[in-house]
Amino acid sequence: MNKRKGLGITIFVLCITTFFLYACLLMLSEWSPIVLQLSILMMIGGILGVVAWIGYVMATTKPSSASISPDN
């Protein structure tokens, strides 16, 4: 088994295991309100982080000569 295939299997198993752990914490634990709040916080933070990164790249990237219109 090559290194890439092993890494893929490891990622797959970790994702499935993490899902079941998350499901147990959310459904069977007294911590479910905290788990739900943290999940939503991480999702919103991730989405806003990607949008902020896009804005940063748009603001700091110099325009190429092909994208400059002759009217400017």
N, CA, C and O atoms as CSV, one atom per row, in Angstrom:
chain,resi,resn,atom,element,x,y,z
A,1,MET,N,N,0.860,-1.177,0.000
A,1,MET,CA,C,0.000,0.000,0.000
A,1,MET,C,C,0.905,1.239,0.000
A,1,MET,O,O,1.822,1.355,0.813
A,2,ASN,N,N,0.629,2.148,-0.920
A,2,ASN,CA,C,1.472,3.340,-0.976
A,2,ASN,C,C,1.041,4.358,0.085
A,2,ASN,O,O,0.007,4.207,0.735
A,3,LYS,N,N,1.847,5.375,0.233
A,3,LYS,CA,C,1.635,6.373,1.277
A,3,LYS,C,C,0.321,7.137,1.082
A,3,LYS,O,O,-0.381,7.430,2.050
A,4,ARG,N,N,-0.004,7.457,-0.170
A,4,ARG,CA,C,-1.212,8.227,-0.459
A,4,ARG,C,C,-2.480,7.445,-0.119
A,4,ARG,O,O,-3.429,8.001,0.432
A,5,LYS,N,N,-2.488,6.159,-0.448
A,5,LYS,CA,C,-3.648,5.326,-0.151
A,5,LYS,C,C,-3.820,5.163,1.366
A,5,LYS,O,O,-4.940,5.201,1.877
A,6,GLY,N,N,-2.725,4.985,2.064
A,6,GLY,CA,C,-2.786,4.873,3.524
A,6,GLY,C,C,-3.310,6.137,4.179
A,6,GLY,O,O,-4.094,6.082,5.126
A,7,LEU,N,N,-2.867,7.282,3.663
A,7,LEU,CA,C,-3.354,8.548,4.191
A,7,LEU,C,C,-4.846,8.712,3.919
A,7,LEU,O,O,-5.585,9.204,4.773
A,8,GLY,N,N,-5.286,8.303,2.741
A,8,GLY,CA,C,-6.704,8.380,2.409
A,8,GLY,C,C,-7.556,7.516,3.316
A,8,GLY,O,O,-8.618,7.947,3.767
A,9,ILE,N,N,-7.106,6.304,3.587
A,9,ILE,CA,C,-7.838,5.408,4.491
A,9,ILE,C,C,-7.867,5.985,5.901
A,9,ILE,O,O,-8.893,5.917,6.577
A,10,THR,N,N,-6.752,6.553,6.348
A,10,THR,CA,C,-6.693,7.158,7.683
A,10,THR,C,C,-7.679,8.322,7.807
A,10,THR,O,O,-8.395,8.428,8.803
A,11,ILE,N,N,-7.714,9.182,6.810
A,11,ILE,CA,C,-8.643,10.313,6.823
A,11,ILE,C,C,-10.083,9.816,6.838
A,11,ILE,O,O,-10.917,10.343,7.573
A,12,PHE,N,N,-10.378,8.797,6.022
A,12,PHE,CA,C,-11.728,8.230,5.962
A,12,PHE,C,C,-12.162,7.695,7.321
A,12,PHE,O,O,-13.257,8.004,7.789
A,13,VAL,N,N,-11.308,6.895,7.955
A,13,VAL,CA,C,-11.641,6.296,9.250
A,13,VAL,C,C,-11.797,7.375,10.317
A,13,VAL,O,O,-12.703,7.293,11.145
A,14,LEU,N,N,-10.922,8.392,10.311
A,14,LEU,CA,C,-11.036,9.466,11.288
A,14,LEU,C,C,-12.331,10.260,11.120
A,14,LEU,O,O,-12.949,10.652,12.109
A,15,CYS,N,N,-12.742,10.499,9.878
A,15,CYS,CA,C,-13.988,11.229,9.638
A,15,CYS,C,C,-15.198,10.447,10.133
A,15,CYS,O,O,-16.083,11.021,10.768
A,16,ILE,N,N,-15.249,9.155,9.855
A,16,ILE,CA,C,-16.367,8.321,10.304
A,16,ILE,C,C,-16.394,8.248,11.830
A,16,ILE,O,O,-17.456,8.363,12.442
A,17,THR,N,N,-15.223,8.058,12.443
A,17,THR,CA,C,-15.138,7.996,13.899
A,17,THR,C,C,-15.557,9.315,14.537
A,17,THR,O,O,-16.285,9.323,15.529
A,18,THR,N,N,-15.104,10.422,13.974
A,18,THR,CA,C,-15.459,11.740,14.495
A,18,THR,C,C,-16.950,11.995,14.364
A,18,THR,O,O,-17.552,12.595,15.255
A,19,PHE,N,N,-17.561,11.550,13.265
A,19,PHE,CA,C,-19.004,11.717,13.100
A,19,PHE,C,C,-19.761,10.991,14.201
A,19,PHE,O,O,-20.677,11.557,14.798
A,20,PHE,N,N,-19.390,9.736,14.479
A,20,PHE,CA,C,-20.088,8.991,15.524
A,20,PHE,C,C,-19.849,9.590,16.903
A,20,PHE,O,O,-20.760,9.595,17.731
A,21,LEU,N,N,-18.664,10.086,17.168
A,21,LEU,CA,C,-18.393,10.760,18.438
A,21,LEU,C,C,-19.241,12.024,18.566
A,21,LEU,O,O,-19.812,12.293,19.622
A,22,TYR,N,N,-19.317,12.795,17.483
A,22,TYR,CA,C,-20.137,14.011,17.467
A,22,TYR,C,C,-21.606,13.673,17.682
A,22,TYR,O,O,-22.294,14.350,18.446
A,23,ALA,N,N,-22.090,12.630,17.014
A,23,ALA,CA,C,-23.487,12.221,17.166
A,23,ALA,C,C,-23.780,11.801,18.605
A,23,ALA,O,O,-24.833,12.134,19.150
A,24,CYS,N,N,-22.856,11.076,19.215
A,24,CYS,CA,C,-23.059,10.678,20.620
A,24,CYS,C,C,-23.065,11.885,21.537
A,24,CYS,O,O,-23.895,11.968,22.442
A,25,LEU,N,N,-22.158,12.818,21.321
A,25,LEU,CA,C,-22.131,14.021,22.153
A,25,LEU,C,C,-23.388,14.863,21.959
A,25,LEU,O,O,-23.875,15.480,22.907
A,26,LEU,N,N,-23.907,14.892,20.756
A,26,LEU,CA,C,-25.073,15.718,20.462
A,26,LEU,C,C,-26.363,15.071,20.938
A,26,LEU,O,O,-27.254,15.770,21.421
A,27,MET,N,N,-26.483,13.782,20.816
A,27,MET,CA,C,-27.746,13.115,21.115
A,27,MET,C,C,-27.812,12.478,22.504
A,27,MET,O,O,-28.885,12.435,23.106
A,28,LEU,N,N,-26.716,11.997,23.011
A,28,LEU,CA,C,-26.753,11.198,24.230
A,28,LEU,C,C,-26.092,11.857,25.428
A,28,LEU,O,O,-26.022,11.254,26.499
A,29,SER,N,N,-25.617,13.054,25.273
A,29,SER,CA,C,-24.844,13.686,26.334
A,29,SER,C,C,-25.597,14.864,26.922
A,29,SER,O,O,-26.451,15.466,26.271
A,30,GLU,N,N,-25.266,15.180,28.154
A,30,GLU,CA,C,-25.824,16.392,28.763
A,30,GLU,C,C,-25.150,17.650,28.228
A,30,GLU,O,O,-25.579,18.765,28.527
A,31,TRP,N,N,-24.110,17.472,27.448
A,31,TRP,CA,C,-23.384,18.603,26.862
A,31,TRP,C,C,-23.939,19.018,25.503
A,31,TRP,O,O,-23.333,19.850,24.828
A,32,SER,N,N,-25.062,18.467,25.087
A,32,SER,CA,C,-25.553,18.714,23.730
A,32,SER,C,C,-25.797,20.193,23.419
A,32,SER,O,O,-25.513,20.605,22.294
A,33,PRO,N,N,-26.313,21.030,24.353
A,33,PRO,CA,C,-26.452,22.448,23.987
A,33,PRO,C,C,-25.113,23.124,23.703
A,33,PRO,O,O,-25.015,23.951,22.796
A,34,ILE,N,N,-24.083,22.779,24.473
A,34,ILE,CA,C,-22.762,23.370,24.266
A,34,ILE,C,C,-22.160,22.868,22.954
A,34,ILE,O,O,-21.557,23.642,22.211
A,35,VAL,N,N,-22.320,21.576,22.667
A,35,VAL,CA,C,-21.798,21.007,21.425
A,35,VAL,C,C,-22.471,21.669,20.228
A,35,VAL,O,O,-21.806,21.986,19.241
A,36,LEU,N,N,-23.780,21.879,20.305
A,36,LEU,CA,C,-24.499,22.521,19.209
A,36,LEU,C,C,-24.066,23.968,19.027
A,36,LEU,O,O,-23.867,24.420,17.899
A,37,GLN,N,N,-23.920,24.688,20.115
A,37,GLN,CA,C,-23.472,26.083,20.039
A,37,GLN,C,C,-22.069,26.181,19.449
A,37,GLN,O,O,-21.817,27.034,18.598
A,38,LEU,N,N,-21.166,25.332,19.885
A,38,LEU,CA,C,-19.803,25.368,19.355
A,38,LEU,C,C,-19.759,24.971,17.880
A,38,LEU,O,O,-18.965,25.513,17.112
A,39,SER,N,N,-20.611,24.028,17.487
A,39,SER,CA,C,-20.665,23.615,16.082
A,39,SER,C,C,-21.100,24.775,15.193
A,39,SER,O,O,-20.485,25.036,14.158
A,40,ILE,N,N,-22.143,25.458,15.593
A,40,ILE,CA,C,-22.631,26.595,14.814
A,40,ILE,C,C,-21.590,27.707,14.799
A,40,ILE,O,O,-21.369,28.333,13.763
A,41,LEU,N,N,-20.956,27.956,15.928
A,41,LEU,CA,C,-19.911,28.978,15.995
A,41,LEU,C,C,-18.759,28.656,15.037
A,41,LEU,O,O,-18.255,29.547,14.352
A,42,MET,N,N,-18.343,27.396,14.989
A,42,MET,CA,C,-17.250,27.015,14.098
A,42,MET,C,C,-17.663,27.105,12.630
A,42,MET,O,O,-16.862,27.515,11.790
A,43,MET,N,N,-18.899,26.730,12.311
A,43,MET,CA,C,-19.358,26.827,10.922
A,43,MET,C,C,-19.420,28.278,10.453
A,43,MET,O,O,-18.945,28.600,9.364
A,44,ILE,N,N,-19.998,29.147,11.264
A,44,ILE,CA,C,-20.100,30.557,10.904
A,44,ILE,C,C,-18.703,31.178,10.829
A,44,ILE,O,O,-18.418,31.955,9.918
A,45,GLY,N,N,-17.839,30.842,11.776
A,45,GLY,CA,C,-16.467,31.345,11.745
A,45,GLY,C,C,-15.718,30.881,10.505
A,45,GLY,O,O,-14.963,31.654,9.915
A,46,GLY,N,N,-15.915,29.635,10.104
A,46,GLY,CA,C,-15.270,29.129,8.904
A,46,GLY,C,C,-15.763,29.818,7.640
A,46,GLY,O,O,-14.970,30.180,6.771
A,47,ILE,N,N,-17.072,29.995,7.545
A,47,ILE,CA,C,-17.638,30.670,6.375
A,47,ILE,C,C,-17.156,32.114,6.303
A,47,ILE,O,O,-16.723,32.573,5.247
A,48,LEU,N,N,-17.230,32.827,7.416
A,48,LEU,CA,C,-16.779,34.217,7.426
A,48,LEU,C,C,-15.276,34.326,7.215
A,48,LEU,O,O,-14.805,35.308,6.641
A,49,GLY,N,N,-14.516,33.337,7.668
A,49,GLY,CA,C,-13.079,33.328,7.426
A,49,GLY,C,C,-12.761,33.189,5.944
A,49,GLY,O,O,-11.856,33.853,5.437
A,50,VAL,N,N,-13.504,32.326,5.242
A,50,VAL,CA,C,-13.292,32.168,3.801
A,50,VAL,C,C,-13.668,33.455,3.069
A,50,VAL,O,O,-12.948,33.891,2.171
A,51,VAL,N,N,-14.792,34.063,3.449
A,51,VAL,CA,C,-15.215,35.316,2.811
A,51,VAL,C,C,-14.191,36.419,3.085
A,51,VAL,O,O,-13.872,37.197,2.186
A,52,ALA,N,N,-13.672,36.497,4.315
A,52,ALA,CA,C,-12.651,37.497,4.640
A,52,ALA,C,C,-11.379,37.263,3.835
A,52,ALA,O,O,-10.748,38.220,3.384
A,53,TRP,N,N,-10.995,36.000,3.648
A,53,TRP,CA,C,-9.813,35.681,2.857
A,53,TRP,C,C,-10.004,36.105,1.402
A,53,TRP,O,O,-9.084,36.641,0.785
A,54,ILE,N,N,-11.194,35.866,0.853
A,54,ILE,CA,C,-11.476,36.290,-0.513
A,54,ILE,C,C,-11.374,37.813,-0.619
A,54,ILE,O,O,-10.787,38.332,-1.569
A,55,GLY,N,N,-11.943,38.526,0.349
A,55,GLY,CA,C,-11.854,39.983,0.345
A,55,GLY,C,C,-10.424,40.470,0.452
A,55,GLY,O,O,-10.043,41.427,-0.221
A,56,TYR,N,N,-9.632,39.829,1.285
A,56,TYR,CA,C,-8.229,40.215,1.443
A,56,TYR,C,C,-7.463,40.014,0.136
A,56,TYR,O,O,-6.686,40.874,-0.280
A,57,VAL,N,N,-7.692,38.873,-0.501
A,57,VAL,CA,C,-7.002,38.594,-1.764
A,57,VAL,C,C,-7.425,39.596,-2.830
A,57,VAL,O,O,-6.590,40.070,-3.600
A,58,MET,N,N,-8.719,39.925,-2.881
A,58,MET,CA,C,-9.195,40.905,-3.862
A,58,MET,C,C,-8.583,42.277,-3.604
A,58,MET,O,O,-8.265,43.001,-4.547
A,59,ALA,N,N,-8.418,42.638,-2.341
A,59,ALA,CA,C,-7.900,43.962,-2.003
A,59,ALA,C,C,-6.394,44.077,-2.206
A,59,ALA,O,O,-5.896,45.168,-2.482
A,60,THR,N,N,-5.663,42.979,-2.075
A,60,THR,CA,C,-4.204,43.069,-2.117
A,60,THR,C,C,-3.588,42.597,-3.425
A,60,THR,O,O,-2.393,42.799,-3.640
A,61,THR,N,N,-4.356,41.983,-4.295
A,61,THR,CA,C,-3.815,41.511,-5.566
A,61,THR,C,C,-3.761,42.652,-6.566
A,61,THR,O,O,-4.737,43.376,-6.764
A,62,LYS,N,N,-2.608,42.799,-7.189
A,62,LYS,CA,C,-2.470,43.841,-8.207
A,62,LYS,C,C,-3.122,43.366,-9.489
A,62,LYS,O,O,-2.989,42.197,-9.854
A,63,PRO,N,N,-3.821,44.248,-10.176
A,63,PRO,CA,C,-4.465,43.832,-11.420
A,63,PRO,C,C,-3.434,43.516,-12.488
A,63,PRO,O,O,-2.399,44.176,-12.582
A,64,SER,N,N,-3.721,42.513,-13.284
A,64,SER,CA,C,-2.801,42.182,-14.378
A,64,SER,C,C,-3.058,43.143,-15.538
A,64,SER,O,O,-4.103,43.791,-15.601
A,65,SER,N,N,-2.104,43.224,-16.441
A,65,SER,CA,C,-2.243,44.150,-17.556
A,65,SER,C,C,-3.392,43.768,-18.476
A,65,SER,O,O,-3.948,44.635,-19.151
A,66,ALA,N,N,-3.765,42.486,-18.521
A,66,ALA,CA,C,-4.859,42.036,-19.376
A,66,ALA,C,C,-6.216,42.472,-18.828
A,66,ALA,O,O,-7.169,42.619,-19.592
A,67,SER,N,N,-6.315,42.682,-17.497
A,67,SER,CA,C,-7.609,43.026,-16.925
A,67,SER,C,C,-7.840,44.540,-16.845
A,67,SER,O,O,-8.917,44.972,-16.434
A,68,ILE,N,N,-6.872,45.332,-17.220
A,68,ILE,CA,C,-7.035,46.793,-17.194
A,68,ILE,C,C,-7.729,47.217,-18.484
A,68,ILE,O,O,-7.262,46.928,-19.586
A,69,SER,N,N,-8.838,47.899,-18.322
A,69,SER,CA,C,-9.583,48.318,-19.511
A,69,SER,C,C,-8.945,49.579,-20.094
A,69,SER,O,O,-8.297,50.329,-19.364
A,70,PRO,N,N,-9.118,49.830,-21.409
A,70,PRO,CA,C,-8.512,51.011,-22.033
A,70,PRO,C,C,-9.160,52.315,-21.575
A,70,PRO,O,O,-8.590,53.384,-21.796
A,71,ASP,N,N,-10.330,52.260,-20.945
A,71,ASP,CA,C,-11.013,53.480,-20.512
A,71,ASP,C,C,-10.355,54.074,-19.265
A,71,ASP,O,O,-10.541,55.258,-18.985
A,72,ASN,N,N,-9.594,53.283,-18.515
A,72,ASN,CA,C,-8.996,53.776,-17.264
A,72,ASN,C,C,-7.802,54.598,-17.523
A,72,ASN,O,O,-7.177,55.091,-16.584
